[in-house]
Amino acid sequence: MTLTCKIKKEMNNNTRICELCTGLQAAVILCLFCLLLSLPSRLNAELKGAPIAYAGSVTEDEEGDKIPFPSTVFFDPVMKEIYIIDSRSRIIIYTSDFFPLYTLDRRRAIESPLSMSVDREGNLYIIQSPTKEIPRHRISVFNACLQWKRDIYMEGFKGAESLILNRLAVDKNGNIYVVCLLYPGVIVLNNKGEFQEVLSPEEQEGKVTFVNVSIDEEGRIYLVSEIEGRIYVYDENRKFLFEFGEKGGSTGKLSRPVAVGVDVPRERIYVVDYMRHTISAYSTKDGSYLFEFGGLGWGEGWFQHPKDIAVEPDGRILVADTFNDRIEILKPKD
């Protein structure tokens, strides 16, 4: 075979390879285009299957800057205000119609907020992680005028000084329920910060650790175990009622539950699943599974690693959609 023939043959082979690659590229582009076109219909179908509707999103602070990686959302039923903690170590306060009122940051002794709650007198309880100046986890208490009052430190029981505080909730009597990382149970303090007891359910493998605690408007206490994929429910007197949830990665199961919000009038418990990017609904009567909504995505009604939830008295749902840099607002259709 002459050199010219070899060159022509090689050119023909390269042409065929290029044509094949071009065809594959076109097929991939077409598939992606079809997928993008299908997203709205998939979203509509997803929301049609659950009695929940998308109502909007909060993405900006009072200066018009974005809210980066919001990790906590809290609704104060007394003042009708919404609190958001983001990755810039600040707490942004909004009105009920999402007008940004004020930002708590280092100027107000807020340096490293992790979680917060508000009592009936309007006092704020904020978990802060250690800093160079204050090398211990603490609960900072602010009055209704947002002025610092005191810091509460864990003490009065074995291992208290080394605890890593993570989440908290305050009941109608001012008792503080604190979740600590890798600690078996939820620690209960009185309003002065004095140790009372530990809520500590047990499974066959031993005592359960928790990642979050919530209290609904009727005083029920909800303990969230990410490892067990289960929620433990107590009444306002700390009497155990029931548990629900099944560990798993499919519909009706919980992969990594991280937060709970409760719609008392509609008898629904909403559970945030961080890994499945969904919100699952359960009955407040016995914890039976009802439905779920969401999924991995960036459009309306979708989530990327949601971390927290708050439910307003009218049923409106606020979700800290962390990796989408927003708070999603949803509402019940009924």
TISEPA-895154 format. One line per 4 residues: their letters; for each residue y, x, z of C-alpha. Coordinates in nm, 2 decimals, always signed. Layout:
# residues N
A = Y X Z | ...
# end
This chain:
# residues 334
MTLT = +0.00 +0.00 +0.00 | +0.34 +0.14 -0.10 | +0.62 +0.19 +0.15 | +0.82 -0.09 -0.02
CKIK = +0.53 -0.33 +0.03 | +0.49 -0.23 +0.39 | +0.86 -0.29 +0.45 | +0.85 -0.63 +0.28
KEMN = +0.55 -0.73 +0.48 | +0.71 -0.62 +0.81 | +1.03 -0.82 +0.72 | +0.82 -1.13 +0.65
NNTR = +0.65 -1.10 +0.98 | +0.98 -1.06 +1.16 | +1.12 -1.36 +0.98 | +0.82 -1.57 +1.09
ICEL = +0.87 -1.45 +1.45 | +1.24 -1.53 +1.44 | +1.17 -1.87 +1.29 | +0.92 -1.94 +1.57
CTGL = +1.16 -1.83 +1.84 | +1.43 -2.04 +1.69 | +1.20 -2.34 +1.68 | +1.11 -2.28 +2.05
QAAV = +1.47 -2.25 +2.15 | +1.55 -2.57 +1.97 | +1.27 -2.75 +2.14 | +1.38 -2.62 +2.49
ILCL = +1.74 -2.72 +2.42 | +1.63 -3.07 +2.30 | +1.42 -3.11 +2.62 | +1.71 -3.01 +2.84
FCLL = +1.94 -3.24 +2.65 | +1.70 -3.53 +2.70 | +1.66 -3.45 +3.07 | +2.04 -3.46 +3.12
LSLP = +2.06 -3.79 +2.93 | +1.79 -3.93 +3.15 | +1.95 -3.84 +3.48 | +2.18 -4.14 +3.51
SRLN = +1.90 -4.38 +3.43 | +1.67 -4.20 +3.68 | +1.94 -4.23 +3.94 | +1.99 -4.60 +3.88
AELK = +1.62 -4.65 +3.90 | +1.61 -4.46 +4.22 | +1.88 -4.67 +4.38 | +1.74 -4.99 +4.24
GAPI = +1.42 -4.92 +4.43 | +1.61 -4.90 +4.77 | +1.87 -5.13 +4.92 | +2.13 -4.85 +4.92
AYAG = +2.43 -4.80 +4.68 | +2.64 -4.49 +4.62 | +3.00 -4.54 +4.74 | +3.17 -4.20 +4.69
SVTE = +3.20 -3.85 +4.82 | +3.43 -3.64 +5.04 | +3.49 -3.29 +4.90 | +3.83 -3.18 +5.02
DEEG = +4.02 -3.10 +5.33 | +4.39 -3.18 +5.41 | +4.50 -2.89 +5.19 | +4.30 -3.00 +4.89
DKIP = +4.05 -2.72 +4.93 | +3.68 -2.78 +4.90 | +3.45 -2.83 +5.21 | +3.20 -2.54 +5.18
FPST = +2.85 -2.61 +5.30 | +2.91 -2.89 +5.55 | +2.64 -2.89 +5.81 | +2.75 -3.16 +6.05
VFFD = +2.90 -3.51 +6.01 | +2.98 -3.73 +6.31 | +3.14 -4.08 +6.34 | +3.34 -4.17 +6.65
PVMK = +3.30 -4.55 +6.70 | +3.59 -4.56 +6.95 | +3.86 -4.40 +6.75 | +3.69 -4.48 +6.41
EIYI = +3.73 -4.11 +6.31 | +3.49 -3.89 +6.11 | +3.43 -3.52 +6.21 | +3.29 -3.26 +5.97
IDSR = +3.18 -2.90 +6.05 | +3.17 -2.67 +5.75 | +3.08 -2.30 +5.69 | +3.44 -2.19 +5.75
SRII = +3.38 -2.24 +6.13 | +3.61 -2.54 +6.15 | +3.60 -2.91 +6.24 | +3.79 -3.14 +6.00
IYTS = +3.89 -3.48 +6.13 | +3.93 -3.78 +5.89 | +4.03 -4.14 +5.93 | +3.77 -4.41 +5.85
DFFP = +3.90 -4.42 +5.49 | +3.86 -4.04 +5.47 | +4.23 -3.94 +5.49 | +4.22 -3.59 +5.64
LYTL = +4.41 -3.59 +5.97 | +4.36 -3.25 +6.14 | +4.16 -2.94 +6.14 | +4.03 -2.77 +6.45
DRRR = +3.99 -2.39 +6.41 | +4.07 -2.07 +6.58 | +4.42 -2.19 +6.66 | +4.25 -2.44 +6.89
AIES = +3.98 -2.22 +7.04 | +3.72 -2.33 +6.78 | +3.56 -2.01 +6.66 | +3.19 -2.08 +6.59
PLSM = +3.11 -2.46 +6.60 | +2.75 -2.56 +6.55 | +2.74 -2.93 +6.66 | +2.95 -3.18 +6.83
SVDR = +2.97 -3.53 +6.99 | +3.24 -3.75 +7.15 | +3.21 -3.96 +7.47 | +3.37 -4.30 +7.53
EGNL = +3.69 -4.14 +7.67 | +3.74 -3.95 +7.35 | +3.64 -3.61 +7.50 | +3.48 -3.37 +7.25
YIIQ = +3.17 -3.17 +7.33 | +3.13 -2.88 +7.09 | +2.84 -2.62 +7.08 | +2.98 -2.28 +6.99
SPTK = +2.77 -1.97 +6.92 | +2.84 -1.63 +7.08 | +3.14 -1.42 +6.98 | +3.24 -1.07 +7.07
EIPR = +3.47 -1.20 +7.34 | +3.22 -1.46 +7.47 | +2.86 -1.33 +7.42 | +2.68 -1.65 +7.53
HRIS = +2.62 -1.99 +7.37 | +2.84 -2.26 +7.53 | +2.96 -2.62 +7.52 | +3.33 -2.63 +7.48
VFNA = +3.49 -2.95 +7.61 | +3.82 -3.08 +7.47 | +4.01 -3.39 +7.58 | +4.12 -3.68 +7.36
CLQW = +4.44 -3.48 +7.27 | +4.23 -3.20 +7.14 | +4.32 -2.97 +7.42 | +4.06 -2.73 +7.57
KRDI = +3.94 -2.83 +7.92 | +3.64 -2.61 +8.01 | +3.33 -2.44 +7.88 | +2.98 -2.54 +8.00
YMEG = +2.71 -2.27 +8.02 | +2.34 -2.33 +8.07 | +2.24 -2.25 +8.42 | +2.03 -2.37 +8.71
FKGA = +1.68 -2.32 +8.57 | +1.46 -2.04 +8.45 | +1.56 -1.88 +8.12 | +1.89 -2.08 +8.10
ESLI = +2.11 -1.77 +8.01 | +1.90 -1.67 +7.71 | +1.89 -2.02 +7.54 | +2.02 -2.06 +7.19
LNRL = +2.20 -2.39 +7.18 | +2.17 -2.58 +6.85 | +2.25 -2.96 +6.87 | +2.38 -3.21 +7.12
AVDK = +2.45 -3.57 +7.19 | +2.63 -3.76 +7.46 | +2.53 -4.10 +7.60 | +2.75 -4.38 +7.73
NGNI = +2.73 -4.24 +8.09 | +2.85 -3.90 +7.98 | +2.51 -3.73 +8.01 | +2.47 -3.44 +7.76
YVVC = +2.14 -3.40 +7.57 | +2.10 -3.04 +7.43 | +1.86 -2.91 +7.18 | +1.79 -2.53 +7.19
LLYP = +1.60 -2.34 +6.93 | +1.23 -2.27 +7.01 | +1.27 -2.44 +7.35 | +1.00 -2.70 +7.44
GVIV = +1.19 -3.02 +7.50 | +1.55 -3.15 +7.52 | +1.77 -3.05 +7.82 | +1.97 -3.32 +7.99
LNNK = +2.29 -3.23 +8.18 | +2.53 -3.46 +8.36 | +2.89 -3.49 +8.27 | +2.97 -3.18 +8.49
GEFQ = +2.72 -2.97 +8.30 | +2.47 -2.97 +8.58 | +2.10 -2.96 +8.49 | +1.92 -3.29 +8.53
EVLS = +1.58 -3.28 +8.36 | +1.39 -3.20 +8.04 | +1.26 -3.46 +7.80 | +0.94 -3.30 +7.68
PEEQ = +0.67 -3.50 +7.50 | +0.34 -3.32 +7.44 | +0.10 -3.30 +7.14 | -0.25 -3.17 +7.14
EGKV = -0.12 -2.82 +7.05 | +0.12 -2.83 +7.35 | +0.48 -2.91 +7.42 | +0.71 -3.00 +7.12
TFVN = +1.02 -2.81 +7.01 | +1.31 -2.99 +6.85 | +1.59 -2.93 +6.60 | +1.81 -3.24 +6.67
VSID = +1.89 -3.53 +6.91 | +2.07 -3.86 +6.84 | +2.17 -4.16 +7.04 | +2.24 -4.50 +6.89
EEGR = +2.48 -4.77 +7.00 | +2.22 -4.93 +7.22 | +2.15 -4.61 +7.40 | +1.82 -4.52 +7.24
IYLV = +1.75 -4.15 +7.22 | +1.59 -3.99 +6.91 | +1.43 -3.65 +6.93 | +1.37 -3.48 +6.59
SEIE = +1.08 -3.23 +6.56 | +1.09 -3.04 +6.24 | +0.76 -2.86 +6.30 | +0.57 -3.18 +6.38
GRIY = +0.74 -3.39 +6.11 | +0.79 -3.66 +6.38 | +1.06 -3.85 +6.57 | +1.02 -3.94 +6.94
VYDE = +1.21 -4.24 +7.07 | +1.32 -4.31 +7.42 | +1.52 -4.60 +7.57 | +1.86 -4.55 +7.75
NRKF = +1.67 -4.48 +8.08 | +1.48 -4.20 +7.91 | +1.15 -4.40 +7.91 | +0.93 -4.31 +7.62
LFEF = +0.90 -4.59 +7.36 | +0.71 -4.47 +7.05 | +0.69 -4.19 +6.80 | +0.68 -4.20 +6.42
GEKG = +0.66 -3.98 +6.11 | +0.38 -3.79 +5.93 | +0.40 -3.43 +5.82 | +0.38 -3.39 +5.45
GSTG = +0.56 -3.34 +5.12 | +0.52 -3.67 +4.95 | +0.68 -4.02 +4.97 | +0.65 -4.17 +5.31
KLSR = +0.60 -3.83 +5.48 | +0.84 -3.58 +5.63 | +0.84 -3.22 +5.53 | +1.14 -3.08 +5.73
PVAV = +1.32 -3.36 +5.92 | +1.65 -3.23 +6.06 | +1.86 -3.53 +6.16 | +1.86 -3.91 +6.24
GVDV = +2.11 -4.19 +6.19 | +2.05 -4.55 +6.31 | +2.17 -4.88 +6.16 | +2.11 -5.11 +6.46
PRER = +2.20 -5.44 +6.29 | +1.97 -5.38 +6.00 | +1.70 -5.22 +6.23 | +1.68 -4.91 +6.02
IYVV = +1.63 -4.54 +6.13 | +1.74 -4.30 +5.86 | +1.58 -3.95 +5.87 | +1.72 -3.66 +5.68
DYMR = +1.45 -3.44 +5.51 | +1.60 -3.10 +5.44 | +1.32 -2.97 +5.22 | +1.25 -3.29 +5.02
HTIS = +1.62 -3.36 +4.97 | +1.57 -3.72 +5.07 | +1.66 -3.98 +5.33 | +1.37 -4.19 +5.46
AYST = +1.42 -4.52 +5.63 | +1.20 -4.65 +5.91 | +1.19 -4.96 +6.13 | +1.36 -4.95 +6.47
KDGS = +1.09 -5.18 +6.60 | +0.79 -4.96 +6.57 | +0.88 -4.67 +6.34 | +0.70 -4.81 +6.03
YLFE = +0.80 -4.66 +5.70 | +1.04 -4.88 +5.48 | +1.17 -4.68 +5.18 | +1.35 -4.36 +5.08
FGGL = +1.63 -4.26 +4.85 | +1.78 -3.94 +4.71 | +1.60 -3.63 +4.58 | +1.70 -3.29 +4.45
GWGE = +2.01 -3.30 +4.23 | +2.38 -3.28 +4.21 | +2.48 -3.63 +4.07 | +2.57 -3.94 +4.26
GWFQ = +2.30 -4.03 +4.51 | +2.12 -3.70 +4.49 | +2.11 -3.42 +4.75 | +2.07 -3.05 +4.78
HPKD = +1.93 -2.96 +5.12 | +2.11 -3.22 +5.33 | +2.15 -3.13 +5.70 | +2.30 -3.42 +5.89
IAVE = +2.37 -3.80 +5.88 | +2.60 -4.05 +6.05 | +2.58 -4.43 +6.03 | +2.89 -4.64 +6.10
PDGR = +2.87 -4.99 +6.27 | +2.90 -5.17 +5.93 | +2.60 -4.97 +5.80 | +2.79 -4.72 +5.59
ILVA = +2.60 -4.40 +5.56 | +2.75 -4.05 +5.57 | +2.53 -3.76 +5.46 | +2.62 -3.39 +5.49
DTFN = +2.50 -3.28 +5.14 | +2.52 -2.92 +5.23 | +2.45 -2.72 +4.91 | +2.65 -2.97 +4.70
DRIE = +2.96 -2.90 +4.92 | +3.03 -3.26 +5.00 | +2.98 -3.56 +5.23 | +2.81 -3.84 +5.04
ILKP = +2.90 -4.19 +5.12 | +2.64 -4.46 +5.07 | +2.63 -4.83 +5.18 | +2.36 -5.09 +5.22
KD = +2.34 -5.35 +4.94 | +2.27 -5.64 +5.18
# end
